[in-house]
């Protein structure tokens, strides 16, 4: 079995187990057997760290159902191979060559050396951030819900924030806490660090350690770090400004809020489309311009190696650098005085074309199954599913069974990756030594 096929089947296996658990009577508040479609949709959404839901998580599922969802989100955020590797480490087994190659491909690393150490670092980083998030959220939730329930709400939201999932135990998501500086910045902080990639966090940690210890030779940041951080900061600032001015006069979102709360909501809505799914305003009441900005941010998504989905910030920078090179008449694509290899450019183009094709196909299918739903609502739902975001205009629970199945498949494609899925279906690509003659073609 190829590595790509093993990863894809691994996610399917976890989704299947999650579906069975969520179907059990003890997983629902009513104590009855769960609807198979609801269980399948919820399990897929959790494993794919999306956050789209067809039912209200806080009231529909019992504590056990919510616990299963949190565990599925955790497994989905870490990734199938990372979770499997961690379990192998716990029981003390050694890795063979095939397992090392699988880890390398799952983590998108150039070599196999240090993969086990990276896995340990990923687990440690995850636990540190999630536990910190739990303690920081306690002062916000405990006064409202008491210690036991407040603690569980903090745990659930910290896990979902770090893993960029977006499931909430509140019927209105986080709208109740839109003016809470603590909740807004803790949740958005977890989303940003969870989605920016483990390599970026580890590099930042090493740099801070070297600076603190006043070492003369400090870490030189990698190209991944520079591109992911600069693009993330740019998109966060641009998104905040865009949401602030676009929704400023909309009484259903920012119009009736104080200036401070306007900034808090605009900041939150700039962070959450990439790719968490929490919301502090009613997404269905946003302006069309605001929804299109949300769609664009969702489609771009987070950074490689993180818990988010989407096109990825690095893919965006490679594509924009290609455009810049063409406009400047250059024959090389440069980023921070580094030449981008042609295979990487081709991969970025492949990801873009595959992503657009998936979104278009899913949108058409849902438009056929649910013709009464507006185009913009369908597009928000599809991009949210593909980019594993979880934001919705409120139609998820009311769409037809056929549309739900389309969204399930779209979430799965978005989580495993379009190129990895194609490799699993068609087989891993093999390089060829055959070269054909070059010829010009009219383009543009």
N, C-alpha and C positions, 0 to 999 in steps of 0.2 A: 504494500500500500504506500502510495506517495505521501510525502509530508503534508502537502496542501490538503489532500483528501482526508488525512487523519485529523487535521485541525477542524475542517468543516464538519466531519462526522462527530467529532468530539463535542462541538457546540450543539449539534442536533441531539446528541445523547443527553446532555445536561438539560436542554429544553424539554425533552420527553419526560425525564425524571421529575422536573419541576411541574409539568402539567399534571402528572399523576398525583403528586403531593397536594397540589392546589385543588384537585377535584375531590379530595377526601372530605367527609362531613366535618371533621374537626378543624378544617381550614376556613370554614365559613361561619359567620356570626349566627346564621339561622340554624346551623347544625345539619343542614341538608347537603346532599351531593351537589357539587358545583356543576354548572353548565360546561361541557367540554370545550366549547369555543371560547368562553370566558377564561377558563383555566389555561388553554393553549395560548391565547392572546397575551394574557398577563405574564405567563412564564417566558414567552418569547421576548416581550417587552423588557422584562427584568434581566434576562441573560444577555440581551443585546444592549443593556443599559440605556434604554430609550425613555421610558417613563410614561408612554401613552397608556391610557387605561380606559376600559369600557365600563367599569364600575367604580364607585367611590371606595378607595382602598381602606380608609379609616373605619367605615361602617359595614362594608360588605364582607371583609375578611376578619377572622378572629385573630387573636394574638399569634397563634401558630401559623396561620396563613401569612400574616405580616412578617413573621420571623423567616419563613421559607422564602418570601420575596426578598428580604434583606440579604439572605445567604446567596440567592441566585444573582442578585445585583453584584455582590462581592465577587463571586466566581466570574461573572461576565466582565466586570471591570478589570480584574487581574488578567483575564484571558485563560482559555482552556489549558494551554501548554504551561503557563506560569503556575496555575493551580495544581496541575498534575505533577510538575517538577517539585513543588513545595511538599506535596504529599510523599513523593519518593524520598525526599530529603529527610522527612520526619521518621520514616521507617528504616532509614539508614542504608538504602540500596545504592549501588553504583550505577553510573550512566554508561550506556554503550554508545557507539558512534552514531547510530541512527537517532537516538534520543537527543544527542548534542546537536545534530543537524536540524532536528525539529525545533529545538529551543532557539537556534540561530535564526531560522526563518520566521518563527513566531515573533521574536523580538526585533526582527529586521536589522540584525547586526552583520557587519562585514566578515567577521571571523567567529570561530567557536571558542576561543580562549576566554576564560573568565565568565562564561555564561552562568555557571552555578553561583558565583559570587554576585552577579547582577541580580539573579533571582532573589537571593537573600536580601540584597539591598532594597529591591522592590517591595518585598513583604514588610521589611522594617519601616520603610518610608510610609507605606500605606497605614500601618498601625499607628505610627507617630502622629500623622495628620488626622486620622479619624478619631483617635482618643483625645487629641487636643481640641478638635471640633466639638466633641461630646461635652467636655468640661466647659467650653466657652458658651455653648447653647443652653446649658442648665439654668443660668440666671434668667433666661428669657422664658423658658417653658415651665420650670418648676413652680414659680408663683401662681401661674394660671391653672396648672393641672395636678399639682402635688408631686411628691418625690417619685413614686413608682411610675406613674404615667408620664410625668415630665422627663424622667430618665430615659424611658423607652422612646419617647418622641425625639429626644436629643440623639439617641443612638441611631434611630431609623433615618433621620434627616442628615446626620453627619455622613453615614455610609452612602446615602443617595447623592449627597453633594460631592463628595470626593470622587465617586465613581461616575459622576455626570449623568445620573439616571433621571431624577426629577419626580419620582413618586413622593407624594405627601400624604400624611394622615389626616389633613384638614380638608373639608369639602371644598373650600375656596383656595386650595393650595396655600400660598403664603401671603395672600392679600391682606389678611388680618394684621400682619407684621410688616406692612410696607413702610411704615414710619419708624420701625425699630432699627436704629443704627447698628446695634449688636448683631441681630439676625441677618440683616442685609450684608454686612461686611464679612461675617463668619461664613455664611453660605457662599457668597461670591468668591471669597478667598479660597475656600476648598475647591470650588468649581475650577477656578483659574489654575491652581497648582495641580489639581488632578488631571486637567486636560492639556497642560503644557508639556508633559512628557517626563518620564523618570530620569532620563539622561540629563535633561536640563537642570532638574532639581539636584542631582548628584554632583554635577559640575559646579553649580552655585555653592553647594555645601563645601566642596573641596577648596574653592576660591576663598570663601569666608574663613575656613579653617587656616589656610595659608596666610591670609591677611591678619587674622587674630594672633597667630604665632609669629608674625613679622618675618616670614621666610623671604629670602632674597629672590629665589626662583619660584615664581607663582605660576599657577595653571594658565595656559593659553586656551581661551574659549574656542570650542569647536565651531564649525560652520553651522551645524545643527542648532547649537545654542543661540548663536547670533541671529539666525533667521527666525527661529521659533519665538524668541523673546521680542525682537523688534517688531515682527508682524503682529504678535498678540497685543502688544502695547498700542500700536497704531490702530488696530481694529477696535480695541476697547474705547479709546478716546474718540475715534470717529463715530462709533456706534452710539456712545452717550450723547454727543452733540447732535447727531441726526435724530435720535428719538426725542430729545428735549424739544427741538424746534418743530418737528413734524407733529408731535402730539400735544404741543403747548396749549392749543386752543380747543382741544377735544375734552369736553366736560366729563366724558365717561372714563377717561384715563388720567391725564395730568391737569386738565383745566381747572379743577376746583381744589387742587392741593396747594400747600404753602411752597415757597421757593425751595426750601431745604428738602421737602418731600418730593418735589418735582425732580431734583437732582438725584435723590436716592432711587426713585423709580426708574429714571432714565439710565442710570448706571447699572441697576439690576437687570433691566431688559437688554442692555448691551452685552452683559456677561452671559446670561442664561441661554441665548440661542446657540452658544458655542461650548458644549452642547448638552445642557443640563435639563431643561424642561420645567424648572420652577417658574412661577410667575407671581408678581405682586400687583398686577392689574388684570382685568378681564381681556384676554387676547382677542376674543370675538368682537369686542367693541373698539378695537383699534382702527385707525383710518387705513384706507387701502395702501397709502404710501408707507405707513408704519408696518403693515403686514409684508410689503415687498422688501423693506429693509431687513425685517426678521427672516424672510426666506433667504435673502442673500447671505446673512450671517450664519444661518443654519447650514446652508450648502457648503460654505467655506469650512466650518467646523473647527476642531481643536488641532493639536499638533501630534505628530507621530510619536508612538511610545507612551501616550497618555491613555486616559480612560474614555476620551471623547471620540466622536466619529466625524463624518463629513469628508470633504475633499482634502483637508489638512492644510495648515498654513504654509508648510514647506512646498507643497505642490503648487499652491497659488503663487508663491514667490518665484519658483522656477518658470512658470508660465508667463508671469508679468515680465520677468527678466528676458525671456525669449522675445516678447513683443518689443521691449526696450532695445534689444540688440538689433532687431530688424529695422526699427525706426532710425537707429543711429548708423545703420549700414555696416554693422560688425558681423563677423562670421563666427564669433565665439560668444557663448553665454557666460557672463561673469556675475558672481555674487561675492561681495567683500574681497575683491581681488583674488578670487579663486575661480578657475574654469570649471563649469558644470559638464560632466561627461555626457556624451550623446545618448547612451543607454538610459541614463536618468531622465533626460528630457523626453525620450520616447515613452518611458514609464509614466511620467506626469501627464503626457497627452493621452495615453491609454486610460488612465484613471479618470480624466476629465470626460472623455467620450463615453466610457462605460457608465459613469455616474449620470450624465445627461440622458443617455438612452434609458437607463433604469427608471429615472424620474418621469420621463415622457411616457414610457410604457405603462407604469403604474397609474399615472394620472388619467390616461385614456381608459384603462380598464375600470377604474372607479367611476369615471364619468359615464361609462356605459351601464354599470350596475346601479348607480344612484344618480340618475339624470337631473333630479330636482335640487341637488346640492350645487351651490355656486362654484365657479371655476377657482376663485381665489381660496375658498375654504378647502377644496380638494388639494390644491397645490401646497398649501401650508401643511396639511396632514401628510401628504406623500413625502415632501422634503424633510419634515420632522421625523418621519419613520426612517427614511434612508440615511439621514445624518445622525440617527440615534439621539434625537433631541428630546422629544416628548411634549413640545408645545402644541396646543390645539385650540381651534376656535370654538370647541365644545361639541363637535359632531361625532367624535370617536365612538361613543356608546350607541348612537342612533343609526349608524350606517348599516347596510345590509351584511349578511354573512359573507357574501362574495367579496365585498369591499374589505371586510376584516381579514379574510384570507390573503388578499393582495397586500394589505399592510403588514401582515405577519411575514410574508415572504420578502417584502421590501426591507423590513427591519433586519432580517437575517442576512440579506445581501450587504446591507450597510455595515453590519458588525464584522463579518468575516472578511469583507473587502471584495470588490468586484473582480480584481485580477486573481486573487487567491482562489475564489470560487471557480473562475474559468480554468485555472490550472488544475483544480480538483476534478473538473468535468472532462477536460481535454487532455490532461496529463501535463506534467511539468515541462516547460519549454526547453528545447535542446538547441544549443548554438550550432550554426552551420558554417562551413568553410566555402560555400558556393557564393560567388560574387557576380552580379550581373552588370551590364554596361549602364552607364549613367546617361540620362536624357532630361532635358528641360521640360517643364509643364507650366502652363499659365495658371497662376494662383492669385486670388484676390481681385 
